[in-house]
Amino acid sequence: AALAGKRAASLHNLIILGQDTTPNNVTRYWLISRHPVLQPDRHMSPKSSFALVMKNQTGALHRVCSCFALRDINITKLESRPSSRNITSASPWEYTTYIDIEGAPGNEEDVKKAVENLIEFTQKCIHLGSYPRYLIGNTRH
């Protein structure tokens, strides 16, 4: 199976099973590895993704966002989903929050400090990875 455009289907003699005509549709691809594959430099306008389980307390989201806002780090995506852990091991109302930010903790001190500060306000903080932003024309996404 593949997610690809019509051109790729014709080049490789593939059958198109479905199409999405959403004008602003964006597909994300992930390269998964046990070890970091790339630490993007600042000139690559890197983004980083995190998965957080916040403490169930008043203002938790505000505190998490403040870790970045106080250091002028832009949050580009914020999404919350119910925890995927089974009902016997998950706390009631436990959610995983996914955050994308501009910058990478490996080579930017302010981003590194913001991530260290997250530990105060979360039960779990997982750095999913950092990657260069994709360039379409003159616009980075």
PAMI-334855 format. One record per atom (N, C-alpha, C, O): residue number from 1; residue in three letters; atom name; x, y, z. Coordinates in steps of 0.1 Angstrom, whole numbers, plus 5000, padded with zeros to 4 digits. Example, Ala and Ser with C-alpha at 12.3 -4.5 7.8 and 13.67 -1.06 7.14 Angstrom:
1;ALA;N;5132;4943;5078;
1;ALA;CA;5123;4955;5078;
1;ALA;C;5132;4967;5078;
1;ALA;O;5142;4967;5085;
2;SER;N;5128;4978;5071;
2;SER;CA;5137;4989;5071;
2;SER;C;5129;5000;5079;
2;SER;O;5134;5011;5080;
***
This chain:
1;ALA;N;5009;4988;5000;
1;ALA;CA;5000;5000;5000;
1;ALA;C;5009;5012;5000;
1;ALA;O;5020;5012;5005;
2;ALA;N;5004;5023;4995;
2;ALA;CA;5011;5035;4994;
2;ALA;C;5002;5047;4994;
2;ALA;O;4991;5047;4989;
3;LEU;N;5007;5058;5000;
3;LEU;CA;5000;5071;4999;
3;LEU;C;5008;5079;4989;
3;LEU;O;5019;5082;4991;
4;ALA;N;5002;5082;4977;
4;ALA;CA;5009;5088;4967;
4;ALA;C;5000;5095;4957;
4;ALA;O;4987;5094;4958;
5;GLY;N;5005;5103;4948;
5;GLY;CA;4998;5110;4938;
5;GLY;C;4995;5102;4926;
5;GLY;O;5000;5091;4925;
6;LYS;N;4987;5107;4917;
6;LYS;CA;4983;5100;4905;
6;LYS;C;4995;5097;4897;
6;LYS;O;4996;5086;4890;
7;ARG;N;5004;5106;4896;
7;ARG;CA;5017;5104;4888;
7;ARG;C;5024;5091;4893;
7;ARG;O;5029;5083;4885;
8;ALA;N;5026;5090;4906;
8;ALA;CA;5033;5078;4911;
8;ALA;C;5025;5065;4908;
8;ALA;O;5031;5055;4905;
9;ALA;N;5012;5066;4908;
9;ALA;CA;5004;5054;4905;
9;ALA;C;5006;5050;4890;
9;ALA;O;5007;5038;4887;
10;SER;N;5006;5060;4881;
10;SER;CA;5008;5057;4867;
10;SER;C;5022;5052;4865;
10;SER;O;5024;5043;4856;
11;LEU;N;5032;5057;4871;
11;LEU;CA;5046;5053;4869;
11;LEU;C;5048;5038;4874;
11;LEU;O;5056;5031;4868;
12;HIS;N;5041;5034;4884;
12;HIS;CA;5044;5021;4890;
12;HIS;C;5032;5012;4888;
12;HIS;O;5031;5001;4895;
13;ASN;N;5023;5015;4879;
13;ASN;CA;5012;5006;4875;
13;ASN;C;5004;5003;4887;
13;ASN;O;5000;4991;4889;
14;LEU;N;5000;5012;4896;
14;LEU;CA;4992;5010;4908;
14;LEU;C;4978;5013;4905;
14;LEU;O;4974;5021;4897;
15;ILE;N;4969;5007;4913;
15;ILE;CA;4955;5009;4912;
15;ILE;C;4951;5019;4923;
15;ILE;O;4955;5017;4935;
16;ILE;N;4945;5030;4919;
16;ILE;CA;4940;5040;4929;
16;ILE;C;4928;5035;4936;
16;ILE;O;4917;5033;4929;
17;LEU;N;4928;5034;4949;
17;LEU;CA;4917;5029;4957;
17;LEU;C;4908;5040;4962;
17;LEU;O;4896;5037;4965;
18;GLY;N;4914;5052;4964;
18;GLY;CA;4906;5063;4969;
18;GLY;C;4913;5076;4967;
18;GLY;O;4925;5076;4965;
19;GLN;N;4906;5087;4967;
19;GLN;CA;4911;5100;4965;
19;GLN;C;4906;5109;4975;
19;GLN;O;4894;5108;4980;
20;ASP;N;4913;5119;4979;
20;ASP;CA;4909;5130;4988;
20;ASP;C;4910;5143;4980;
20;ASP;O;4921;5146;4975;
21;THR;N;4899;5150;4979;
21;THR;CA;4900;5163;4971;
21;THR;C;4900;5175;4980;
21;THR;O;4897;5186;4976;
22;THR;N;4904;5173;4993;
22;THR;CA;4905;5184;5002;
22;THR;C;4916;5194;4997;
22;THR;O;4928;5189;4995;
23;PRO;N;4913;5206;4994;
23;PRO;CA;4923;5215;4988;
23;PRO;C;4936;5218;4997;
23;PRO;O;4947;5219;4991;
24;ASN;N;4935;5218;5010;
24;ASN;CA;4946;5221;5018;
24;ASN;C;4951;5208;5026;
24;ASN;O;4957;5209;5037;
25;ASN;N;4949;5196;5020;
25;ASN;CA;4953;5184;5026;
25;ASN;C;4968;5183;5027;
25;ASN;O;4975;5186;5017;
26;VAL;N;4973;5179;5039;
26;VAL;CA;4988;5178;5041;
26;VAL;C;4990;5164;5047;
26;VAL;O;4984;5160;5056;
27;THR;N;4999;5157;5041;
27;THR;CA;5003;5143;5046;
27;THR;C;5016;5144;5053;
27;THR;O;5026;5150;5047;
28;ARG;N;5017;5139;5065;
28;ARG;CA;5030;5138;5072;
28;ARG;C;5036;5124;5072;
28;ARG;O;5028;5114;5073;
29;TYR;N;5048;5123;5070;
29;TYR;CA;5055;5111;5069;
29;TYR;C;5065;5110;5081;
29;TYR;O;5072;5121;5084;
30;TRP;N;5067;5099;5087;
30;TRP;CA;5076;5098;5099;
30;TRP;C;5086;5087;5095;
30;TRP;O;5083;5077;5090;
31;LEU;N;5099;5091;5099;
31;LEU;CA;5110;5081;5098;
31;LEU;C;5112;5077;5112;
31;LEU;O;5116;5085;5121;
32;ILE;N;5111;5064;5115;
32;ILE;CA;5112;5059;5129;
32;ILE;C;5125;5051;5130;
32;ILE;O;5128;5043;5122;
33;SER;N;5132;5055;5141;
33;SER;CA;5145;5048;5143;
33;SER;C;5148;5047;5158;
33;SER;O;5142;5055;5166;
34;ARG;N;5156;5038;5162;
34;ARG;CA;5159;5037;5176;
34;ARG;C;5169;5048;5180;
34;ARG;O;5169;5052;5192;
35;HIS;N;5176;5053;5171;
35;HIS;CA;5186;5064;5174;
35;HIS;C;5183;5076;5165;
35;HIS;O;5178;5074;5154;
36;PRO;N;5186;5088;5170;
36;PRO;CA;5184;5100;5161;
36;PRO;C;5191;5098;5148;
36;PRO;O;5202;5095;5147;
37;VAL;N;5183;5101;5138;
37;VAL;CA;5188;5101;5124;
37;VAL;C;5194;5114;5120;
37;VAL;O;5204;5115;5113;
38;LEU;N;5188;5125;5125;
38;LEU;CA;5192;5138;5121;
38;LEU;C;5189;5148;5132;
38;LEU;O;5178;5148;5138;
39;GLN;N;5198;5157;5135;
39;GLN;CA;5196;5168;5144;
39;GLN;C;5196;5180;5135;
39;GLN;O;5207;5185;5132;
40;PRO;N;5185;5186;5132;
40;PRO;CA;5184;5197;5122;
40;PRO;C;5191;5209;5128;
40;PRO;O;5189;5213;5140;
41;ASP;N;5199;5216;5120;
41;ASP;CA;5205;5229;5124;
41;ASP;C;5195;5240;5124;
41;ASP;O;5184;5238;5117;
42;ARG;N;5198;5251;5130;
42;ARG;CA;5188;5262;5131;
42;ARG;C;5185;5268;5118;
42;ARG;O;5173;5272;5115;
43;HIS;N;5194;5268;5108;
43;HIS;CA;5191;5273;5095;
43;HIS;C;5181;5265;5087;
43;HIS;O;5176;5269;5077;
44;MET;N;5178;5253;5092;
44;MET;CA;5168;5244;5086;
44;MET;C;5154;5247;5091;
44;MET;O;5144;5241;5087;
45;SER;N;5153;5258;5100;
45;SER;CA;5140;5261;5106;
45;SER;C;5133;5249;5112;
45;SER;O;5122;5245;5108;
46;PRO;N;5140;5242;5121;
46;PRO;CA;5135;5229;5126;
46;PRO;C;5122;5230;5134;
46;PRO;O;5119;5241;5139;
47;LYS;N;5115;5219;5134;
47;LYS;CA;5103;5217;5142;
47;LYS;C;5106;5205;5151;
47;LYS;O;5113;5196;5147;
48;SER;N;5099;5205;5163;
48;SER;CA;5100;5193;5172;
48;SER;C;5086;5189;5176;
48;SER;O;5077;5198;5177;
49;SER;N;5084;5176;5178;
49;SER;CA;5071;5171;5183;
49;SER;C;5073;5164;5196;
49;SER;O;5083;5157;5199;
50;PHE;N;5063;5166;5205;
50;PHE;CA;5063;5160;5218;
50;PHE;C;5050;5154;5221;
50;PHE;O;5039;5159;5216;
51;ALA;N;5050;5144;5230;
51;ALA;CA;5038;5138;5235;
51;ALA;C;5038;5140;5250;
51;ALA;O;5048;5136;5256;
52;LEU;N;5028;5146;5256;
52;LEU;CA;5028;5149;5270;
52;LEU;C;5016;5143;5277;
52;LEU;O;5005;5142;5271;
53;VAL;N;5018;5138;5289;
53;VAL;CA;5007;5135;5298;
53;VAL;C;5008;5145;5309;
53;VAL;O;5017;5144;5318;
54;MET;N;4998;5154;5310;
54;MET;CA;4999;5165;5320;
54;MET;C;4993;5161;5333;
54;MET;O;4984;5152;5333;
55;LYS;N;4998;5167;5343;
55;LYS;CA;4992;5164;5357;
55;LYS;C;4977;5170;5356;
55;LYS;O;4975;5180;5350;
56;ASN;N;4968;5163;5363;
56;ASN;CA;4954;5167;5363;
56;ASN;C;4952;5177;5374;
56;ASN;O;4948;5174;5385;
57;GLN;N;4956;5190;5370;
57;GLN;CA;4954;5201;5380;
57;GLN;C;4951;5214;5372;
57;GLN;O;4953;5215;5360;
58;THR;N;4945;5223;5380;
58;THR;CA;4940;5235;5374;
58;THR;C;4952;5243;5367;
58;THR;O;4963;5244;5374;
59;GLY;N;4951;5247;5355;
59;GLY;CA;4961;5255;5348;
59;GLY;C;4972;5247;5342;
59;GLY;O;4982;5253;5338;
60;ALA;N;4971;5234;5342;
60;ALA;CA;4982;5226;5336;
60;ALA;C;4985;5230;5322;
60;ALA;O;4997;5231;5319;
61;LEU;N;4975;5231;5313;
61;LEU;CA;4978;5235;5299;
61;LEU;C;4984;5249;5299;
61;LEU;O;4994;5251;5291;
62;HIS;N;4980;5258;5307;
62;HIS;CA;4986;5271;5307;
62;HIS;C;5001;5271;5311;
62;HIS;O;5009;5277;5305;
63;ARG;N;5004;5263;5321;
63;ARG;CA;5018;5261;5325;
63;ARG;C;5026;5255;5314;
63;ARG;O;5038;5259;5312;
64;VAL;N;5021;5245;5308;
64;VAL;CA;5029;5238;5297;
64;VAL;C;5031;5248;5286;
64;VAL;O;5043;5250;5281;
65;CYS;N;5021;5255;5281;
65;CYS;CA;5023;5265;5271;
65;CYS;C;5032;5277;5275;
65;CYS;O;5040;5282;5266;
66;SER;N;5032;5280;5288;
66;SER;CA;5041;5291;5292;
66;SER;C;5056;5287;5291;
66;SER;O;5064;5296;5290;
67;CYS;N;5059;5274;5292;
67;CYS;CA;5073;5270;5291;
67;CYS;C;5078;5275;5278;
67;CYS;O;5090;5278;5277;
68;PHE;N;5070;5275;5267;
68;PHE;CA;5074;5279;5254;
68;PHE;C;5072;5294;5252;
68;PHE;O;5081;5301;5247;
69;ALA;N;5061;5299;5257;
69;ALA;CA;5058;5314;5254;
69;ALA;C;5068;5323;5261;
69;ALA;O;5071;5333;5255;
70;LEU;N;5072;5320;5273;
70;LEU;CA;5081;5328;5280;
70;LEU;C;5095;5329;5274;
70;LEU;O;5103;5337;5277;
71;ARG;N;5098;5319;5265;
71;ARG;CA;5110;5319;5257;
71;ARG;C;5109;5322;5243;
71;ARG;O;5118;5320;5235;
72;ASP;N;5097;5328;5239;
72;ASP;CA;5094;5332;5225;
72;ASP;C;5095;5320;5216;
72;ASP;O;5100;5322;5204;
73;ILE;N;5091;5309;5220;
73;ILE;CA;5091;5297;5211;
73;ILE;C;5076;5295;5206;
73;ILE;O;5067;5293;5215;
74;ASN;N;5074;5294;5193;
74;ASN;CA;5061;5293;5188;
74;ASN;C;5056;5278;5188;
74;ASN;O;5063;5269;5184;
75;ILE;N;5044;5276;5193;
75;ILE;CA;5037;5263;5193;
75;ILE;C;5029;5263;5180;
75;ILE;O;5020;5272;5178;
76;THR;N;5032;5254;5171;
76;THR;CA;5025;5253;5158;
76;THR;C;5014;5243;5158;
76;THR;O;5005;5244;5149;
77;LYS;N;5013;5234;5168;
77;LYS;CA;5002;5225;5168;
77;LYS;C;5000;5221;5183;
77;LYS;O;5010;5219;5190;
78;LEU;N;4988;5220;5186;
78;LEU;CA;4984;5215;5200;
78;LEU;C;4972;5206;5199;
78;LEU;O;4961;5211;5194;
79;GLU;N;4973;5194;5202;
79;GLU;CA;4962;5184;5200;
79;GLU;C;4961;5175;5212;
79;GLU;O;4971;5170;5217;
80;SER;N;4949;5173;5217;
80;SER;CA;4947;5164;5229;
80;SER;C;4938;5153;5226;
80;SER;O;4928;5154;5219;
81;ARG;N;4943;5141;5230;
81;ARG;CA;4935;5128;5227;
81;ARG;C;4934;5120;5240;
81;ARG;O;4943;5120;5248;
82;PRO;N;4923;5113;5242;
82;PRO;CA;4922;5104;5253;
82;PRO;C;4934;5094;5253;
82;PRO;O;4938;5090;5243;
83;SER;N;4939;5091;5265;
83;SER;CA;4950;5082;5266;
83;SER;C;4947;5068;5260;
83;SER;O;4936;5063;5260;
84;SER;N;4957;5063;5253;
84;SER;CA;4955;5050;5246;
84;SER;C;4957;5038;5256;
84;SER;O;4956;5026;5252;
85;ARG;N;4962;5041;5268;
85;ARG;CA;4964;5030;5278;
85;ARG;C;4950;5024;5281;
85;ARG;O;4940;5031;5281;
86;ASN;N;4951;5011;5285;
86;ASN;CA;4938;5005;5288;
86;ASN;C;4932;5010;5301;
86;ASN;O;4939;5017;5309;
87;ILE;N;4919;5008;5303;
87;ILE;CA;4912;5014;5314;
87;ILE;C;4917;5010;5328;
87;ILE;O;4915;5018;5337;
88;THR;N;4924;4999;5329;
88;THR;CA;4929;4995;5342;
88;THR;C;4942;5002;5346;
88;THR;O;4945;5004;5358;
89;SER;N;4949;5007;5336;
89;SER;CA;4962;5013;5339;
89;SER;C;4961;5028;5338;
89;SER;O;4970;5036;5343;
90;ALA;N;4952;5034;5330;
90;ALA;CA;4950;5048;5328;
90;ALA;C;4943;5054;5340;
90;ALA;O;4933;5048;5345;
91;SER;N;4946;5067;5343;
91;SER;CA;4939;5074;5353;
91;SER;C;4926;5079;5346;
91;SER;O;4926;5081;5334;
92;PRO;N;4915;5081;5354;
92;PRO;CA;4903;5087;5348;
92;PRO;C;4906;5101;5342;
92;PRO;O;4914;5109;5348;
93;TRP;N;4901;5103;5330;
93;TRP;CA;4902;5116;5323;
93;TRP;C;4917;5118;5319;
93;TRP;O;4921;5130;5318;
94;GLU;N;4925;5108;5317;
94;GLU;CA;4939;5110;5313;
94;GLU;C;4939;5112;5298;
94;GLU;O;4933;5104;5290;
95;TYR;N;4946;5123;5294;
95;TYR;CA;4948;5126;5280;
95;TYR;C;4962;5127;5276;
95;TYR;O;4971;5131;5285;
96;THR;N;4966;5124;5264;
96;THR;CA;4979;5127;5259;
96;THR;C;4978;5139;5250;
96;THR;O;4969;5140;5241;
97;THR;N;4986;5149;5252;
97;THR;CA;4986;5161;5245;
97;THR;C;4999;5161;5235;
97;THR;O;5010;5159;5240;
98;TYR;N;4996;5163;5223;
98;TYR;CA;5007;5164;5213;
98;TYR;C;5010;5178;5209;
98;TYR;O;5000;5186;5206;
99;ILE;N;5022;5182;5210;
99;ILE;CA;5026;5196;5208;
99;ILE;C;5038;5196;5197;
99;ILE;O;5047;5189;5198;
100;ASP;N;5036;5205;5187;
100;ASP;CA;5047;5207;5178;
100;ASP;C;5052;5222;5180;
100;ASP;O;5043;5231;5182;
101;ILE;N;5065;5223;5180;
101;ILE;CA;5070;5237;5183;
101;ILE;C;5081;5240;5172;
101;ILE;O;5085;5231;5165;
102;GLU;N;5084;5253;5171;
102;GLU;CA;5095;5257;5162;
102;GLU;C;5108;5256;5170;
102;GLU;O;5108;5261;5181;
103;GLY;N;5118;5249;5165;
103;GLY;CA;5130;5248;5171;
103;GLY;C;5133;5233;5175;
103;GLY;O;5124;5224;5174;
104;ALA;N;5146;5230;5179;
104;ALA;CA;5150;5217;5183;
104;ALA;C;5158;5218;5196;
104;ALA;O;5167;5226;5197;
105;PRO;N;5155;5209;5206;
105;PRO;CA;5162;5210;5219;
105;PRO;C;5177;5206;5218;
105;PRO;O;5185;5209;5227;
106;GLY;N;5181;5199;5207;
106;GLY;CA;5195;5194;5206;
106;GLY;C;5205;5205;5204;
106;GLY;O;5217;5204;5208;
107;ASN;N;5201;5216;5197;
107;ASN;CA;5210;5227;5194;
107;ASN;C;5205;5241;5197;
107;ASN;O;5212;5250;5192;
108;GLU;N;5195;5242;5204;
108;GLU;CA;5190;5255;5208;
108;GLU;C;5187;5255;5223;
108;GLU;O;5179;5248;5228;
109;GLU;N;5195;5264;5230;
109;GLU;CA;5195;5264;5245;
109;GLU;C;5181;5267;5250;
109;GLU;O;5176;5262;5260;
110;ASP;N;5174;5277;5244;
110;ASP;CA;5161;5281;5249;
110;ASP;C;5151;5270;5248;
110;ASP;O;5142;5268;5257;
111;VAL;N;5151;5262;5237;
111;VAL;CA;5142;5251;5235;
111;VAL;C;5146;5240;5245;
111;VAL;O;5137;5234;5251;
112;LYS;N;5159;5238;5247;
112;LYS;CA;5163;5228;5257;
112;LYS;C;5158;5231;5271;
112;LYS;O;5153;5222;5278;
113;LYS;N;5159;5244;5275;
113;LYS;CA;5154;5248;5288;
113;LYS;C;5139;5247;5289;
113;LYS;O;5134;5243;5300;
114;ALA;N;5132;5250;5279;
114;ALA;CA;5117;5249;5279;
114;ALA;C;5113;5234;5281;
114;ALA;O;5104;5231;5288;
115;VAL;N;5120;5225;5274;
115;VAL;CA;5116;5211;5275;
115;VAL;C;5120;5206;5289;
115;VAL;O;5112;5198;5295;
116;GLU;N;5131;5210;5295;
116;GLU;CA;5134;5206;5309;
116;GLU;C;5124;5212;5318;
116;GLU;O;5120;5205;5328;
117;ASN;N;5119;5224;5316;
117;ASN;CA;5108;5230;5324;
117;ASN;C;5095;5222;5323;
117;ASN;O;5087;5222;5333;
118;LEU;N;5092;5216;5312;
118;LEU;CA;5080;5208;5310;
118;LEU;C;5079;5197;5321;
118;LEU;O;5068;5193;5325;
119;ILE;N;5090;5191;5325;
119;ILE;CA;5090;5180;5334;
119;ILE;C;5083;5184;5348;
119;ILE;O;5076;5175;5354;
120;GLU;N;5083;5197;5351;
120;GLU;CA;5076;5201;5363;
120;GLU;C;5061;5200;5362;
120;GLU;O;5054;5197;5372;
121;PHE;N;5056;5201;5350;
121;PHE;CA;5041;5202;5348;
121;PHE;C;5035;5190;5341;
121;PHE;O;5023;5190;5338;
122;THR;N;5043;5180;5339;
122;THR;CA;5038;5168;5332;
122;THR;C;5042;5155;5340;
122;THR;O;5051;5155;5348;
123;GLN;N;5033;5145;5338;
123;GLN;CA;5036;5132;5343;
123;GLN;C;5046;5124;5334;
123;GLN;O;5054;5116;5339;
124;LYS;N;5045;5128;5321;
124;LYS;CA;5054;5121;5311;
124;LYS;C;5056;5131;5300;
124;LYS;O;5046;5138;5296;
125;CYS;N;5068;5132;5295;
125;CYS;CA;5071;5140;5284;
125;CYS;C;5080;5132;5275;
125;CYS;O;5092;5128;5278;
126;ILE;N;5076;5130;5262;
126;ILE;CA;5083;5122;5253;
126;ILE;C;5086;5131;5241;
126;ILE;O;5077;5136;5234;
127;HIS;N;5099;5132;5238;
127;HIS;CA;5103;5140;5226;
127;HIS;C;5102;5130;5214;
127;HIS;O;5110;5121;5213;
128;LEU;N;5092;5132;5205;
128;LEU;CA;5090;5123;5194;
128;LEU;C;5100;5125;5183;
128;LEU;O;5103;5116;5175;
129;GLY;N;5107;5137;5183;
129;GLY;CA;5117;5139;5172;
129;GLY;C;5117;5154;5168;
129;GLY;O;5108;5161;5170;
130;SER;N;5128;5157;5161;
130;SER;CA;5130;5170;5155;
130;SER;C;5133;5168;5141;
130;SER;O;5140;5158;5137;
131;TYR;N;5129;5178;5132;
131;TYR;CA;5130;5176;5118;
131;TYR;C;5130;5189;5111;
131;TYR;O;5124;5199;5116;
132;PRO;N;5137;5190;5100;
132;PRO;CA;5136;5203;5092;
132;PRO;C;5122;5205;5087;
132;PRO;O;5115;5196;5083;
133;ARG;N;5118;5218;5086;
133;ARG;CA;5105;5221;5081;
133;ARG;C;5105;5219;5066;
133;ARG;O;5115;5222;5059;
134;TYR;N;5094;5214;5061;
134;TYR;CA;5093;5211;5046;
134;TYR;C;5091;5225;5039;
134;TYR;O;5083;5233;5043;
135;LEU;N;5098;5227;5028;
135;LEU;CA;5097;5239;5021;
135;LEU;C;5089;5237;5008;
135;LEU;O;5092;5229;4999;
136;ILE;N;5078;5244;5007;
136;ILE;CA;5069;5244;4995;
136;ILE;C;5070;5258;4989;
136;ILE;O;5066;5268;4995;
137;GLY;N;5077;5260;4978;
137;GLY;CA;5079;5273;4972;
137;GLY;C;5088;5281;4981;
137;GLY;O;5099;5276;4984;
138;ASN;N;5084;5292;4986;
138;ASN;CA;5091;5300;4995;
138;ASN;C;5086;5299;5009;
138;ASN;O;5089;5307;5018;
139;THR;N;5076;5290;5012;
139;THR;CA;5069;5289;5024;
139;THR;C;5073;5276;5032;
139;THR;O;5073;5266;5026;
140;ARG;N;5077;5277;5044;
140;ARG;CA;5080;5266;5052;
140;ARG;C;5068;5261;5059;
140;ARG;O;5060;5269;5064;
141;HIS;N;5066;5247;5060;
141;HIS;CA;5054;5241;5066;
141;HIS;C;5059;5231;5077;
141;HIS;O;5050;5225;5083;
***
